[in-house]
Structure formats: C-alpha cells, structure tokens
Amino acid sequence: MIELGSEVKDTITGFKGIVVGRCEWLHGCTRLTVEGQTLHEGKPVDPQWFDEQRVELLKGPSAKIVKTVKQTEVPSGGPMPDPKPAKVPRR
C-alpha cells in the first residue's frame, strides 16, 4: 500500500508527484491522487488520478508533508427529523 505523502511515478506516462489523496472503491480498485511538483506555463499542473498498481514508489512519505488530523465531533448534517407543521388558525 502506498501511503499519503509518498513520492511516486506513473509507469505509463512518467508523471511524477506526491500522493495527496486515496480512494478505495467497492470492488477493490484503489486510486491515488498525485499532485505534480512542476509548473506548466507558470501554473501548477492539475492533480492526476492513477490506479495504485500503475504507480512506482520513488520515496516514502515525508514527515513534513503528512500530518495526522484529529477528528472532532462535528454534526454531519445528515438525516434530520421532519419539521413540525405550522399551526394555521381556523376561521
């Protein structure tokens, strides 16, 4: 398993960069978001997605890049109870 913060190279295109995201799909496909470290016409290159099996590990994660984020209790905004109907006065 390639860790976040690792430096990798795509074996097909040669794209090099740092793994900044990881997505695991239901049927076993794992994809990595790789952010390039170079500029194209003075602008950063858009991050690219690659299958994990397709990339080669160049260097492990750097402690400077990867930080552990502590999860806090934040309401998710998920399902809420139905609001009570407004009381309409009868005539």
Buried (B, 14 or more C-beta within 10 A) or exposed (E): EBEBBBBBBBEEEEBBBBBBEBEEEEEEEEBBBBBBEEEEEEEEBEBBEBEBEEBEEEEEBEEEEBEEEEEEEEEEEEEEEEEEEEEEEEE
